Amino acid sequence: MFKTLADRFQLNFKTIETDELSEEDVFKQVIKIIDEEEKLCQMRQLIQE
């Protein structure tokens, strides 16, 4: 799970244009990405049960 999470982070960080965003905006993007990952993990757990 963590490997795919790290891969997703790298992909998502590449899509975030940090030059045009403030640190706060980047932080919000990262939080959103983490939330999405958590939801995906929860869904996978429900499917496996």
N, CA, C and O of each residue as an XYZ file, in Angstrom:
196
protein
N       0.824     -1.198      0.000
C       0.000      0.000      0.000
C       0.866      1.259      0.000
O       0.599      2.202     -0.745
N       1.899      1.270      0.834
C       2.715      2.482      0.942
C       3.499      2.770     -0.329
O       3.743      3.928     -0.667
N       3.895      1.709     -1.034
C       4.614      1.946     -2.286
C       3.710      2.658     -3.294
O       4.120      3.633     -3.924
N       2.483      2.166     -3.442
C       1.566      2.812     -4.386
C       1.223      4.215     -3.905
O       1.044      5.124     -4.716
N       1.129      4.396     -2.594
C       0.865      5.715     -2.035
C       1.997      6.671     -2.407
O       1.758      7.799     -2.838
N       3.228      6.203     -2.234
C       4.390      7.031     -2.585
C       4.400      7.343     -4.078
O       4.700      8.468     -4.478
N       4.074      6.352     -4.899
C       4.017      6.580     -6.345
C       2.962      7.621     -6.684
O       3.196      8.507     -7.505
N       1.813      7.513     -6.057
C       0.742      8.476     -6.311
C       1.178      9.876     -5.892
O       0.909     10.856     -6.585
N       1.860      9.956     -4.737
C       2.340     11.254     -4.280
C       3.295     11.865     -5.293
O       3.193     13.052     -5.603
N       4.211     11.075     -5.805
C       5.165     11.593     -6.789
C       4.423     12.096     -8.022
O       4.718     13.178     -8.528
N       3.470     11.320     -8.501
C       2.679     11.736     -9.657
C       1.921     13.022     -9.359
O       1.927     13.961    -10.155
N       1.266     13.051     -8.200
C       0.458     14.212     -7.861
C       1.308     15.451     -7.610
O       0.911     16.563     -7.959
N       2.476     15.260     -7.007
C       3.349     16.405     -6.789
C       3.823     16.977     -8.119
O       3.998     18.188     -8.255
N       4.030     16.102     -9.098
C       4.437     16.582    -10.418
C       3.326     17.394    -11.069
O       3.601     18.328    -11.822
N       2.068     17.045    -10.784
C       0.954     17.763    -11.407
C       0.646     19.073    -10.682
O      -0.036     19.939    -11.230
N       1.147     19.222     -9.450
C       0.933     20.468     -8.711
C       1.991     21.477     -9.162
O       3.190     21.230     -9.037
N       1.536     22.603     -9.682
C       2.474     23.645    -10.118
C       2.849     24.501     -8.909
O       2.160     25.469     -8.586
N       3.926     24.143     -8.260
C       4.293     24.820     -7.014
C       4.698     26.272     -7.234
O       4.560     27.088     -6.324
N       5.188     26.609     -8.407
C       5.608     27.987     -8.667
C       4.431     28.953     -8.609
O       4.579     30.103     -8.196
N       3.263     28.476     -9.026
C       2.098     29.346     -9.114
C       1.235     29.309     -7.853
O       0.310     30.108     -7.709
N       1.534     28.393     -6.950
C       0.718     28.245     -5.747
C       1.508     28.654     -4.511
O       2.728     28.505     -4.454
N       0.790     29.170     -3.531
C       1.421     29.449     -2.246
C       1.640     28.123     -1.516
O       1.086     27.095     -1.906
N       2.442     28.153     -0.467
C       2.676     26.926      0.308
C       1.358     26.379      0.842
O       1.147     25.167      0.879
N       0.479     27.280      1.252
C      -0.816     26.857      1.803
C      -1.630     26.109      0.757
O      -2.254     25.093      1.065
N      -1.628     26.604     -0.477
C      -2.368     25.939     -1.550
C      -1.816     24.545     -1.811
O      -2.573     23.591     -1.992
N      -0.492     24.433     -1.829
C       0.137     23.127     -2.046
C      -0.257     22.186     -0.908
O      -0.581     21.022     -1.142
N      -0.227     22.697      0.325
C      -0.590     21.903      1.488
C      -2.023     21.398      1.360
O      -2.299     20.236      1.655
N      -2.932     22.260      0.923
C      -4.332     21.857      0.730
C      -4.442     20.760     -0.319
O      -5.218     19.818     -0.161
N      -3.663     20.887     -1.392
C      -3.662     19.853     -2.435
C      -3.218     18.518     -1.850
O      -3.822     17.479     -2.115
N      -2.153     18.560     -1.050
C      -1.611     17.330     -0.460
C      -2.642     16.699      0.470
O      -2.842     15.484      0.443
N      -3.294     17.516      1.290
C      -4.339     17.005      2.191
C      -5.438     16.319      1.385
O      -5.921     15.250      1.759
N      -5.828     16.947      0.272
C      -6.876     16.378     -0.579
C      -6.442     15.019     -1.126
O      -7.233     14.077     -1.162
N      -5.193     14.925     -1.546
C      -4.660     13.668     -2.079
C      -4.688     12.586     -0.992
O      -5.078     11.448     -1.250
N      -4.270     12.954      0.229
C      -4.254     11.992      1.334
C      -5.677     11.518      1.624
O      -5.903     10.326      1.835
N      -6.633     12.441      1.636
C      -8.040     12.075      1.870
C      -8.520     11.080      0.823
O      -9.187     10.098      1.151
N      -8.183     11.332     -0.430
C      -8.586     10.422     -1.505
C      -7.992      9.033     -1.292
O      -8.674      8.024     -1.467
N      -6.712      8.991     -0.910
C      -6.054      7.706     -0.674
C      -6.726      6.951      0.465
O      -6.935      5.741      0.376
N      -7.061      7.661      1.530
C      -7.706      7.015      2.678
C      -9.055      6.434      2.275
O      -9.408      5.330      2.691
N      -9.809      7.174      1.469
C     -11.108      6.674      1.013
C     -10.930      5.423      0.164
O     -11.685      4.460      0.305
N      -9.940      5.434     -0.709
C      -9.666      4.257     -1.533
C      -9.314      3.053     -0.668
O      -9.797      1.947     -0.912
N      -8.482      3.263      0.329
C      -8.082      2.165      1.227
C      -9.286      1.621      1.982
O      -9.423      0.409      2.145
N     -10.154      2.508      2.442
C     -11.357      2.074      3.155
C     -12.253      1.247      2.241
O     -12.811      0.233      2.659
N     -12.386      1.680      1.002
C     -13.216      0.928      0.049
C     -12.630     -0.456     -0.204
O     -13.362     -1.445     -0.251
N     -11.312     -0.525     -0.366
C     -10.660     -1.823     -0.586
C     -10.908     -2.754      0.589
O     -11.164     -3.943      0.399
N     -10.831     -2.214      1.813
C     -11.056     -3.037      2.997
C     -12.492     -3.556      3.018
O     -12.728     -4.720      3.341
N     -13.447     -2.698      2.674
C     -14.851     -3.121      2.647
C     -15.074     -4.222      1.616
O     -15.803     -5.183      1.863
N     -14.442     -4.069      0.469
C     -14.591     -5.070     -0.600
C     -14.002     -6.412     -0.158
O     -14.560     -7.469     -0.452
N     -12.877     -6.361      0.545
C     -12.206     -7.600      0.962
C     -12.958     -8.319      2.074
O     -12.819     -9.532      2.226
N     -13.749     -7.591      2.852
C     -14.456     -8.216      3.985
C     -15.590     -9.121      3.528
O     -16.277     -9.717      4.357
